[in-house]
Amino acid sequence: MTAPGVRTGGEADDLDVEEALALVKKAHGRDGHVTAPTGREASATAPATAPAASPRPDAHHRATPWPEARAIAERAGRGLRPHSTGADAPVGRNGRADRTDAPAEPRSPASVPLDAALGLVLAAPLAALTDLPSFDTSAMDGWAVAGPGPWALRDEGVLAGHAGPARLADGEAVGIATGARIPPDTTAVLRSEHGITDDKGRLHPTREVGHGQDIRPRGQECRSGDQLLPAGTLITPAVLGLAAAAGYDTLTVVPRPRVDVLILGDELLTEGLPHDGLIRDALGPMLPPWLRALGAEVTSVRRLGDDAKALHRAITGSKADLIVSTGGTAAGPVDHVHPTLRRIGAELLVNGVKVRPGHPMLLARLKEHQYLVGLPGNPLAAVSGLLTLAEPLLRALAGRPSLERYALPLKDGAHGHPHDTRLIPVTLRGDRAAPLHYNGPAMLRGVAAADALAVVPPGGAEPGQEAEILDLPWATAGIGGCFT
């Protein structure tokens, strides 16, 4: 399998055949022997200088273009079959391209208390359960007055939360607090800064008082039964406040997609320094919080090594909506993902993507409403797979709308692949995106400092050329709020 930090066999993410051959020649010393580490001896923090074998041209030919791969993932999450029916169409269990476009049954909505709904999506419209406000209320601290002034002041006042204030007669006024119920026959509310009292205790206005002034009439914001927000609305703190004001204790939501994470590779360490051919697992600590930032509920993280039986048991026993595996997507002797998917009759929707890094990623439908995203083992290649396939799939499973695409000019030029899309870490400075170094498939140093990934078209991009931008979730939501 291909583990985090290692490039092997079929996973020459960032190289075509000619590039790979050139690097193999360069890696040989004067005696003709390979001098650079390869395979499982490669470092977790440095890119291998040569792949152990050339990429397979036939596999690259079948790979899905990057924009189409993202579209397939989003459509799958919305219960729709892929549009494509050509040579590159995903192949179903019967061996034929799937031509249907009928949506599957939607995921069952859930009812959750308000304090558990933040960040979810409404599964049903939010309709008002009461008029808002539910009675005439004072918009200001001051006096409720009846008729023209001056007014005789009552001794008692009207406070918020007290029901049934006494009716006012013409020429009367009573002190009132913001949010308090308006007494019957009140003409207006006179603000506290707009009235004075004389030595006889009578209230005089210091400016003209209009009828209905500073009174919030019943139903001003909405009437009972009015639709306040449509289904599909993201639940923000403001939505929670509106729902509470409208009388809700719980909300009907699209539940967070449940995700099981499977870390593959016998060579992975969970602590300490790399040694004796063993390397640190970079993806185990990184993927769960990243998936939570994308709106998922991570239900388990399991380290399976290179055990085909354990992988089969983990996949077939999972109750999650999505399984994310790391490594094992190539065709090496211990790359068990493809054989396992064939064994269980999974439907391969995306088998390789024309993107660097991350070419050998995959998306499979295991059964209705259950999917597997196979990420490459190299860390930045795994990030590429996460944003290419897992992000649009999770967004759709969570009921969120499609993202609005945007582009920014690049501060510097960006090297491109001759035939494939390339994703590179960038920082966003004003109205420009600045490409970062350390963007090899095995490197995380660049993306750790990044705000986003830039989508570089085949052939590269010149300075000032616009590139599509994929925001990283913590760059827009703030580091504390994006992992809830």
C-alpha positions as CSV (number, residue, x, y, z in Angstrom):
1,M,0.0,0.0,0.0
2,T,1.0,3.6,-0.2
3,A,1.3,5.1,3.3
4,P,1.4,8.7,4.5
5,G,4.7,10.1,3.5
6,V,5.6,7.4,1.0
7,R,5.4,7.3,-2.8
8,T,5.4,3.8,-4.3
9,G,4.6,1.9,-7.4
10,G,1.4,3.2,-9.1
11,E,1.3,6.4,-7.0
12,A,3.6,8.7,-8.8
13,D,1.2,11.5,-8.1
14,D,3.1,14.4,-9.5
15,L,4.9,12.8,-12.4
16,D,4.0,11.6,-15.9
17,V,5.9,8.6,-17.5
18,E,8.6,10.7,-19.1
19,E,9.2,12.7,-15.9
20,A,9.4,9.5,-13.9
21,L,12.0,8.0,-16.2
22,A,14.1,11.1,-16.1
23,L,14.1,11.1,-12.3
24,V,14.9,7.4,-12.2
25,K,18.0,8.1,-14.3
26,K,19.0,11.1,-12.2
27,A,18.7,9.0,-9.0
28,H,21.3,6.5,-10.2
29,G,24.9,7.1,-9.1
30,R,28.1,6.4,-11.0
31,D,27.9,2.7,-10.3
32,G,24.4,2.5,-11.7
33,H,22.7,1.9,-8.4
34,V,19.8,3.8,-7.1
35,T,21.0,6.2,-4.4
36,A,17.8,7.8,-3.3
37,P,15.4,6.1,-0.8
38,T,12.3,4.6,-2.3
39,G,9.2,2.8,-1.2
40,R,8.8,2.3,2.5
41,E,12.2,3.8,3.2
42,A,11.1,7.2,2.0
43,S,10.8,10.0,4.6
44,A,7.4,11.2,5.8
45,T,8.5,14.8,5.5
46,A,10.4,14.8,2.2
47,P,9.4,13.8,-1.3
48,A,10.9,10.7,-2.8
49,T,13.2,11.5,-5.7
50,A,12.0,8.6,-7.8
51,P,9.0,6.2,-7.9
52,A,9.6,2.5,-7.6
53,A,7.9,2.0,-10.9
54,S,6.5,4.0,-13.7
55,P,2.9,5.1,-13.6
56,R,0.5,3.0,-15.7
57,P,-0.5,4.9,-18.8
58,D,-3.8,3.0,-19.1
59,A,-4.8,3.9,-15.5
60,H,-4.2,7.6,-16.3
61,H,-6.2,7.4,-19.5
62,R,-9.2,6.2,-17.5
63,A,-8.8,8.8,-14.8
64,T,-11.6,11.4,-14.4
65,P,-11.0,15.1,-15.1
66,W,-10.8,17.1,-11.9
67,P,-13.9,19.3,-12.3
68,E,-16.0,16.2,-13.3
69,A,-14.7,14.2,-10.3
70,R,-15.9,16.9,-8.0
71,A,-19.3,17.1,-9.7
72,I,-19.7,13.3,-9.5
73,A,-19.0,13.4,-5.8
74,E,-21.5,16.1,-5.1
75,R,-24.2,14.4,-7.2
76,A,-23.6,11.2,-5.4
77,G,-24.1,12.9,-2.0
78,R,-27.4,14.3,-3.3
79,G,-28.6,10.8,-4.2
80,L,-28.2,11.4,-8.0
81,R,-26.5,9.1,-10.5
82,P,-23.6,10.5,-12.6
83,H,-24.6,12.1,-15.9
84,S,-21.7,10.5,-17.9
85,T,-22.6,7.6,-20.1
86,G,-19.5,7.5,-22.3
87,A,-16.2,5.6,-22.1
88,D,-15.2,7.3,-18.9
89,A,-18.6,6.8,-17.1
90,P,-18.5,5.0,-13.8
91,V,-19.2,1.3,-14.1
92,G,-21.9,-0.3,-11.9
93,R,-22.1,-3.8,-10.5
94,N,-23.5,-5.2,-13.8
95,G,-20.4,-3.9,-15.7
96,R,-22.4,-1.3,-17.7
97,A,-22.3,2.4,-17.3
98,D,-25.0,3.7,-15.0
99,R,-27.4,5.8,-17.0
100,T,-30.1,6.6,-14.5
101,D,-30.5,10.1,-13.0
102,A,-33.2,9.3,-10.4
103,P,-32.5,10.6,-6.9
104,A,-32.3,8.0,-4.1
105,E,-34.4,8.3,-1.0
106,P,-33.2,11.2,1.1
107,R,-31.3,10.7,4.3
108,S,-33.7,10.7,7.3
109,P,-33.9,14.1,9.0
110,A,-33.4,14.3,12.8
111,S,-34.9,16.5,15.5
112,V,-32.2,18.1,17.7
113,P,-32.4,20.6,20.5
114,L,-31.4,24.2,19.7
115,D,-28.0,23.9,21.4
116,A,-27.0,21.0,19.2
117,A,-28.1,22.5,15.9
118,L,-25.4,25.0,15.1
119,G,-23.7,24.3,11.8
120,L,-26.4,21.9,10.6
121,V,-28.9,22.5,7.8
122,L,-32.7,22.8,8.2
123,A,-34.4,19.7,6.8
124,A,-37.8,21.5,6.8
125,P,-38.9,25.1,6.5
126,L,-38.9,27.1,9.7
127,A,-42.4,28.4,10.1
128,A,-43.4,30.8,12.9
129,L,-45.2,29.1,15.8
130,T,-46.5,32.4,17.0
131,D,-46.9,36.1,16.0
132,L,-43.7,38.0,16.5
133,P,-44.0,39.9,18.7
134,S,-46.8,38.0,20.2
135,F,-48.3,41.2,21.8
136,D,-47.9,44.9,21.4
137,T,-44.6,45.8,23.1
138,S,-42.7,48.9,24.0
139,A,-39.6,49.5,21.8
140,M,-38.1,52.0,24.3
141,D,-37.9,52.8,28.0
142,G,-40.2,55.8,28.7
143,W,-43.9,56.3,29.3
144,A,-47.0,54.8,27.6
145,V,-49.3,57.7,27.0
146,A,-53.0,58.0,26.0
147,G,-54.2,61.0,24.0
148,P,-52.5,64.4,23.8
149,G,-50.3,65.7,26.6
150,P,-49.7,66.8,29.1
151,W,-50.5,63.6,31.0
152,A,-51.2,62.7,34.6
153,L,-48.7,60.1,35.7
154,R,-49.7,56.9,37.4
155,D,-47.6,55.8,40.4
156,E,-47.0,52.2,39.2
157,G,-44.9,51.3,36.2
158,V,-45.1,48.5,33.6
159,L,-42.2,46.1,33.4
160,A,-41.3,43.4,30.9
161,G,-42.6,40.0,31.8
162,H,-45.7,41.3,33.6
163,A,-49.0,40.5,32.0
164,G,-52.3,42.4,31.9
165,P,-51.4,46.1,32.5
166,A,-54.4,48.3,33.3
167,R,-56.1,50.2,30.6
168,L,-55.1,53.9,30.1
169,A,-57.6,56.7,30.0
170,D,-57.1,59.8,27.8
171,G,-54.6,62.1,29.5
172,E,-52.9,59.3,31.5
173,A,-49.4,58.0,31.3
174,V,-47.5,55.2,32.9
175,G,-43.8,54.4,33.1
176,I,-42.9,51.5,30.8
177,A,-39.8,49.4,30.2
178,T,-38.5,48.2,26.8
179,G,-40.2,44.9,25.9
180,A,-43.1,45.4,28.3
181,R,-46.6,44.8,27.2
182,I,-48.5,47.9,26.0
183,P,-51.5,48.9,28.1
184,P,-54.8,48.9,26.2
185,D,-55.8,52.3,24.6
186,T,-52.1,53.5,24.6
187,T,-51.6,56.1,21.9
188,A,-47.7,56.0,21.8
189,V,-44.6,55.5,23.8
190,L,-42.8,58.7,24.8
191,R,-39.0,58.0,25.2
192,S,-37.6,58.9,28.6
193,E,-35.3,61.5,27.0
194,H,-38.2,63.2,25.3
195,G,-40.3,64.0,28.4
196,I,-40.1,66.1,31.6
197,T,-42.4,66.4,34.6
198,D,-43.6,69.6,36.2
199,D,-43.9,70.4,39.9
200,K,-47.4,69.0,39.9
201,G,-46.2,65.7,38.6
202,R,-47.6,66.1,35.1
203,L,-45.7,64.7,32.1
204,H,-44.9,67.1,29.2
205,P,-43.4,66.1,25.8
206,T,-40.3,67.9,24.6
207,R,-41.0,67.1,21.0
208,E,-44.0,66.0,18.9
209,V,-45.4,62.5,19.6
210,G,-46.7,60.6,16.7
211,H,-49.5,58.0,16.9
212,G,-48.0,54.5,17.5
213,Q,-44.6,55.9,18.1
214,D,-42.1,53.4,19.5
215,I,-44.7,50.6,19.8
216,R,-43.9,47.3,18.2
217,P,-47.3,46.0,17.1
218,R,-48.2,42.4,17.4
219,G,-47.2,40.5,14.3
220,Q,-44.8,43.2,13.1
221,E,-42.1,40.7,12.2
222,C,-44.3,37.8,11.3
223,R,-47.6,36.1,11.8
224,S,-48.1,32.6,13.1
225,G,-47.6,30.1,10.2
226,D,-45.4,32.5,8.1
227,Q,-42.3,30.8,6.6
228,L,-39.3,32.4,8.2
229,L,-36.5,30.4,6.5
230,P,-36.6,27.7,3.8
231,A,-35.3,24.1,4.1
232,G,-31.6,24.0,3.3
233,T,-30.7,27.0,5.4
234,L,-27.5,26.8,7.3
235,I,-28.1,27.1,11.0
236,T,-26.1,30.0,12.3
237,P,-26.3,31.7,15.7
238,A,-28.8,34.2,14.3
239,V,-31.0,31.3,13.0
240,L,-31.0,29.8,16.5
241,G,-32.1,33.1,18.0
242,L,-34.9,33.5,15.4
243,A,-36.0,29.9,16.1
244,A,-36.1,30.4,19.8
245,A,-38.1,33.7,19.4
246,A,-40.5,31.9,17.1
247,G,-41.2,29.3,19.8
248,Y,-39.0,26.4,18.9
249,D,-37.3,24.1,21.4
250,T,-36.0,21.6,18.7
251,L,-35.2,21.9,15.0
252,T,-35.6,19.3,12.2
253,V,-32.2,19.1,10.5
254,V,-30.2,17.1,8.1
255,P,-27.9,15.1,10.5
256,R,-24.1,15.4,10.2
257,P,-22.7,12.7,7.9
258,R,-21.0,10.0,10.0
259,V,-17.4,9.1,8.9
260,D,-15.2,6.2,9.8
261,V,-11.5,6.8,9.1
262,L,-9.3,3.8,8.2
263,I,-5.5,4.3,8.4
264,L,-3.6,1.7,6.4
265,G,0.0,0.8,6.6
266,D,2.3,-1.5,8.7
267,E,5.0,1.1,8.6
268,L,3.2,3.8,10.6
269,L,4.2,5.1,14.1
270,T,1.8,6.9,16.4
271,E,4.5,8.5,18.5
272,G,8.2,9.2,18.6
273,L,10.7,9.7,15.8
274,P,10.9,7.7,12.6
275,H,13.3,4.8,12.9
276,D,14.2,1.4,11.3
277,G,12.1,2.1,8.2
278,L,9.1,3.2,10.2
279,I,7.6,6.6,9.7
280,R,5.2,8.8,11.7
281,D,1.5,8.7,10.7
282,A,0.6,12.3,9.6
283,L,-2.9,11.5,8.4
284,G,-4.3,10.0,11.6
285,P,-3.9,13.2,13.6
286,M,-4.9,15.5,10.6
287,L,-7.9,13.9,9.0
288,P,-10.5,13.7,11.9
289,P,-10.4,17.4,12.7
290,W,-10.3,18.3,9.0
291,L,-13.4,16.1,8.4
292,R,-15.2,17.8,11.4
293,A,-14.3,21.1,9.9
294,L,-16.1,19.9,6.7
295,G,-19.2,19.2,8.8
296,A,-18.8,15.5,9.5
297,E,-19.2,13.5,12.7
298,V,-16.1,11.3,12.9
299,T,-17.4,8.1,14.5
300,S,-14.2,6.1,14.6
301,V,-10.5,6.2,13.6
302,R,-8.9,2.7,13.1
303,R,-5.4,1.7,12.2
304,L,-5.5,-1.5,10.2
305,G,-2.0,-2.0,8.9
306,D,-1.7,-3.8,5.6
307,D,-4.3,-6.5,6.5
308,A,-6.7,-7.3,3.7
309,K,-9.1,-9.3,6.0
310,A,-9.2,-6.5,8.6
311,L,-9.9,-4.0,5.8
312,H,-12.8,-6.1,4.5
313,R,-14.2,-6.5,8.0
314,A,-13.9,-2.7,8.7
315,I,-15.7,-1.8,5.4
316,T,-18.5,-4.3,5.6
317,G,-19.1,-3.7,9.3
318,S,-19.2,0.1,9.1
319,K,-22.5,1.9,9.7
320,A,-21.1,5.2,8.7
321,D,-22.3,7.3,5.7
322,L,-18.8,7.7,4.5
323,I,-15.6,5.6,5.0
324,V,-12.3,7.5,4.3
325,S,-9.3,5.3,3.9
326,T,-5.7,6.4,3.5
327,G,-3.2,4.7,1.2
328,G,-3.6,1.4,-0.6
329,T,-5.3,2.8,-3.7
330,A,-2.5,1.8,-6.1
331,A,-1.7,-1.7,-7.4
332,G,1.1,-2.8,-5.2
333,P,1.3,-6.2,-3.4
334,V,-0.2,-4.8,-0.2
335,D,-2.6,-2.3,-1.8
336,H,-5.9,-3.9,-0.8
337,V,-8.5,-1.2,-1.4
338,H,-9.4,-2.1,-5.0
339,P,-9.5,-5.9,-4.5
340,T,-11.7,-5.4,-1.4
341,L,-14.1,-3.1,-3.4
342,R,-14.3,-5.7,-6.1
343,R,-14.9,-8.5,-3.6
344,I,-17.9,-6.7,-2.0
345,G,-19.4,-5.6,-5.4
346,A,-18.9,-1.8,-4.8
347,E,-19.7,0.6,-7.6
348,L,-16.6,2.6,-8.6
349,L,-17.8,6.1,-9.4
350,V,-14.3,7.7,-9.7
351,N,-11.2,5.6,-10.3
352,G,-8.3,8.1,-10.4
353,V,-8.5,11.8,-11.1
354,K,-6.5,13.9,-13.5
355,V,-5.0,16.0,-10.7
356,R,-1.6,16.4,-9.1
357,P,-0.9,15.6,-6.4
358,G,-3.5,12.9,-5.6
359,H,-4.0,11.1,-8.9
360,P,-4.8,7.6,-7.5
361,M,-7.8,8.8,-5.4
362,L,-11.1,7.0,-5.8
363,L,-14.8,7.2,-4.9
364,A,-17.0,4.1,-4.5
365,R,-20.6,3.6,-3.6
366,L,-20.8,0.6,-1.2
367,K,-24.6,0.6,-0.9
368,E,-27.4,3.2,-0.9
369,H,-26.3,6.2,1.1
370,Q,-22.8,4.7,1.9
371,Y,-19.6,5.7,0.2
372,L,-15.9,5.2,0.4
373,V,-13.3,7.8,-0.5
374,G,-9.9,6.3,-1.0
375,L,-7.2,8.8,-0.4
376,P,-3.6,8.4,-1.5
377,G,-1.0,7.9,1.2
378,N,1.2,10.9,0.6
379,P,0.0,13.7,2.9
380,L,-0.5,16.5,0.5
381,A,-2.0,14.1,-2.1
382,A,-4.4,13.0,0.6
383,V,-5.4,16.7,1.2
384,S,-6.0,16.9,-2.6
385,G,-8.3,13.9,-2.4
386,L,-10.1,15.2,0.6
387,L,-11.0,18.5,-1.1
388,T,-11.6,16.9,-4.5
389,L,-13.9,14.1,-3.5
390,A,-14.7,14.1,0.3
391,E,-15.6,17.8,0.6
392,P,-18.3,18.0,-2.1
393,L,-19.7,14.6,-1.1
394,L,-20.0,15.6,2.6
395,R,-21.4,19.0,1.7
396,A,-24.1,17.3,-0.3
397,L,-24.8,14.6,2.3
398,A,-25.2,17.4,4.9
399,G,-27.8,19.2,2.6
400,R,-25.6,22.3,2.1
401,P,-25.8,24.2,-1.2
402,S,-23.1,24.2,-3.8
403,L,-20.2,26.6,-3.1
404,E,-20.0,29.7,-5.1
405,R,-16.8,29.5,-7.2
406,Y,-14.4,32.4,-7.3
407,A,-10.9,33.1,-8.7
408,L,-8.0,35.4,-7.8
409,P,-4.9,36.4,-9.8
410,L,-1.7,34.6,-8.8
411,K,1.0,36.8,-7.3
412,D,3.7,34.6,-8.9
413,G,3.6,32.0,-11.7
414,A,2.8,28.4,-10.9
415,H,4.4,25.4,-12.5
416,G,1.8,23.1,-14.0
417,H,1.5,19.5,-15.1
418,P,1.4,19.0,-18.9
419,H,-2.0,17.3,-18.9
420,D,-3.5,17.4,-15.4
421,T,-4.9,20.0,-13.0
422,R,-2.6,20.9,-10.2
423,L,-3.6,22.0,-6.7
424,I,-1.0,24.1,-4.8
425,P,-1.1,25.8,-1.4
426,V,-1.5,29.6,-1.4
427,T,-1.8,32.4,1.0
428,L,-4.5,35.1,0.3
429,R,-3.1,38.7,0.4
430,G,-5.6,41.3,-0.5
431,D,-6.9,40.5,-4.0
432,R,-4.1,38.1,-4.9
433,A,-3.1,34.5,-4.1
434,A,0.6,33.9,-3.4
435,P,1.8,30.3,-4.2
436,L,3.8,28.6,-1.4
437,H,6.9,26.4,-1.6
438,Y,7.0,22.9,-0.2
439,N,4.1,21.7,-2.3
440,G,5.3,18.2,-3.2
441,P,2.9,15.3,-2.7
442,A,4.6,14.1,0.5
443,M,4.9,17.6,2.1
444,L,2.6,19.3,4.6
445,R,4.8,22.4,5.3
446,G,3.2,24.4,2.5
447,V,-0.4,23.6,3.3
448,A,0.2,24.2,7.0
449,A,0.9,27.9,6.3
450,A,-1.9,28.2,3.6
451,D,-5.2,29.8,3.5
452,A,-6.4,28.0,0.4
453,L,-5.5,25.8,-2.5
454,A,-5.2,27.3,-6.0
455,V,-6.4,25.3,-9.0
456,V,-3.7,25.5,-11.6
457,P,-4.8,24.4,-15.1
458,P,-2.7,22.0,-17.2
459,G,0.4,23.7,-18.5
460,G,0.7,26.1,-15.5
461,A,-0.2,29.7,-14.9
462,E,1.6,33.0,-15.4
463,P,1.9,35.7,-12.8
464,G,-1.3,37.7,-12.7
465,Q,-3.4,34.9,-14.3
466,E,-6.6,34.1,-12.4
467,A,-6.9,30.7,-10.7
468,E,-9.9,29.1,-9.0
469,I,-9.5,29.1,-5.2
470,L,-10.5,26.4,-2.7
471,D,-10.7,27.9,0.7
472,L,-9.5,25.9,3.7
473,P,-12.3,25.8,6.3
474,W,-10.4,27.4,9.2
475,A,-9.2,30.3,7.0
476,T,-12.8,31.5,6.7
477,A,-14.5,30.3,9.9
478,G,-11.7,30.9,12.4
479,I,-9.7,28.1,14.0
480,G,-12.1,27.7,17.0
481,G,-15.4,27.7,15.2
482,C,-14.8,25.4,12.3
483,F,-14.4,22.2,14.3
484,T,-17.7,22.2,16.1
